[in-house]
Every structure is written in structure tokens, then in C-alpha cells.
Amino acid sequence: MRQWLGGVAVGALLVACGTSGGRNDDFGPLGPGLGDDSGDETAGSGTGVEPTATATIGDSTGSTGDPDPDSTGEPPLPAQSCSYPSTSHGQGLQELDVPTGSTEVLSFTVLDVPDPSVIDTATLEFTSEDADHPGEEGVVWVNGQGPHDLPADAGWDNATGSGSIDVTGALVPGVNTIEFGAGSLEPRTLYRIGDVSIEASARVEACMEPDEPPPADAVPRELDYYAATYTERHNWVLRCDGSFDYAYTAMGSDHIALDCEGLYDPDGTSRGTATFVFEDVVPATYEIQIHSRHTVNRNPLGALFVVNGEGIRIHQDDDADFTTDVWGVRELSGDVTVVLDSSQESESDSVAWIRLQPVAG
């Protein structure tokens, strides 16, 4: 089992882009934005608060001045200062520790954002730690817009800071996804992010009341692929080469040398299941996160993950490489079972770890 550091990872939510074609080598990660068609598995063969640093994102299309009355002739609603915290707000900082060029991200989900037409200004606010290399520490995406430099300050070396990014014009109604990725710093990126929220001046009748925080004894729970129980183990490749650790189904003989335990002996079906059991989960609302390796030759129907009997497919058939996807948010308690069911189709599915992240509910 992995050691959990901080709060929610890399999250709900997630990078996804796609191409077609590919080679069948699986010998290393893709670089960000390379558009490499490579695939690894085919059916046929990742202290005190210092002064605030600020960056700008979006096209600043919010209102500039008093809006006109609406079509009913009613006067416009006055602007209010509203806060929209991420689902993991207050749950500690999550860490990004990846080599230069990694496409792995920390992902945060912000719910209940009103229609951008009623938002005059909006700012992404967050706490960071050890973000001390301006211009090369990291990058930020807001609903896929970006990347933009992560606010950083030399004075934040081994210390916390307060980051702020203008996101006016970059928001969408309802669910918004905020992602933090690796910068250009050599040889690797290391920083921590938490307490992500969107602070907005919005012309709404009332700001949303924040949800109740999770119980104090509800902590993040994570199981990696080595903690799973497998059926048809001979159709699974379990890789364990440092930062390239995960499991996937395959049928090609060229993957035999990649299996850490030497148990991969494909029968030509690429089918099997991986079952993760979380015991004695504290009753609370949890975001179920799936970390896996996306490649263009994954199952085109999506990998079927079944949580306590409820199945939802997660698409992994793009070139986003190691990615954290959000399966959903559910009330959980007691023993929780998560199954990657790869017995339905003769296609490749993958998993690195499963996390249950407590969220406000």
C-alpha cells in the first residue's frame, strides 16, 4: 500500500486528449504534449504564510460596469462575494513529486459554480508549499485552459505560500476542474497544493452554503495494484520499475519480460479482474479516484470499475499517460469493494491505484 501524503491527489480530475495508432513497447512514459501514439498493451499483441503571488488566466470576459435590467424589466441582482471550495478543501495538501516532463497532475474539483454570465470577477485561490522557483515550478489548468505558470516565490522554500490566479472567463457552470502539473525545473518537480477554492463576485440571490466537512476520523484511503486480488492472473502484467508502476491486461508475448513476478502467460483473451477491498471505512462522503495509465490502444468502451456493485466505465483510450480519473462521489462505510472488471471484452485496461478521498457532503 502506498503512503498517503497530504490530501487528495492527482486527482478527480484529470487530463484527457487523444490520438490514434501506436506502437507496442510500453518501455517508458510519454512526455507532456508530445502526441506520441505509443501504447503499452493491445488486444493483439503520472510555516507561515508568505506574500501572495498572482498569475492571470482566461480572457476576462466578466461584466465591466452595471448590467442592464433583464428581459423581464426586473433590476439586476447585486453582486455578492461568494466562495466555492473544492471538494477536498481543508483536507490537507497533496504532493506532486514527478520527473521533468511528466504528465501527471494534481486534480481538484469545484462544484456548484454559477453561470459565468452572472460572475463579474473570479479568482482561483490555494495554499502551496515549497513552490519556490518562479516561472519553472509548475503549471495550472482551469477546465483545460492553460497551462499557466504556478505562482511561486523564492521565499517559499520549504514554506507555505498563498497562490492566486485570475480565472474570470475560464469557468463553466456547475463542475469545474483545476489541475496542477509539472514545470520545467530539472530534474524534477516537487510541491504541495491544498485548500483550493474559487472566490467570485457573482450576481446571485444567495451564495451556496458550504457542505458539512467530513468527520475528522474519515481519512484518505489508498490501495495500489499490488494490494489487489487478481483472477486470470496470467493475463495481467504487473510492472514495478520505479516511477512506472501499474497493472494492465494484455495478450502479446512481448510483455512477458515486463511482468515483475514472471506470472504473465497470456491465453489470448486479455481478460481478468482486479479486486481492491477497503476494510472498515469510516462512514462519510468519498470521492472515488482511479489512477491508471492512459494509452490510445486501451479498451474503446472504457475500463469498467465496479464500486460496491455499481459499475461505471472510465475511458483510458487517449495519450494522457498516467492520469487520475474521478469515478464518482458516494456515501461509503464498512468494507468497500472496487473491482476492475476486464472480463467483459478482450481489450486492455489498466490500474495503478484506487483512492477513497473524504469530501464535504
KAGI-V171138 format. One record per backbone hydrogen bond with DSSP energy under -1.0 kcal/mol. NH is the residue of the N-H (numbers start at 1). CO is the residue of the C=O. If there is no record, write none. Layout:
# KAGI-V171138
nh;co
NH;CO
NH;CO
This chain:
# KAGI-V171138
nh;co
32;101
34;31
39;23
50;160
53;162
55;164
57;166
60;168
70;74
73;70
80;202
82;200
84;198
86;196
87;109
89;86
91;88
94;193
96;191
98;189
100;187
102;99
106;180
108;178
110;176
113;174
118;115
119;116
120;201
123;199
124;165
125;197
126;163
127;194
128;161
129;192
130;159
132;130
136;133
137;133
139;181
140;148
141;179
142;145
143;177
145;142
148;140
150;138
153;131
156;153
159;156
161;128
163;126
164;53
165;124
166;55
167;122
170;167
174;113
176;110
178;108
179;141
180;106
181;139
185;136
189;98
191;96
192;129
193;94
194;127
197;125
198;84
199;123
200;82
201;121
202;80
203;118
204;202
218;215
221;356
223;354
225;352
227;224
229;275
231;273
235;232
236;233
237;248
239;246
247;351
248;237
249;349
250;235
255;252
256;253
258;255
260;238
265;234
274;340
275;229
276;338
278;336
281;334
284;332
286;330
287;357
288;328
289;355
290;325
291;353
292;323
294;321
295;316
298;295
299;348
302;299
303;314
305;312
306;339
307;310
308;337
310;307
312;305
314;303
318;316
319;17
321;294
323;292
325;290
326;12
327;288
330;286
332;284
334;281
336;278
338;276
339;306
340;274
341;304
342;272
342;340
347;345
351;247
352;291
353;291
354;223
355;289
356;221
357;287
359;285
360;87
361;212
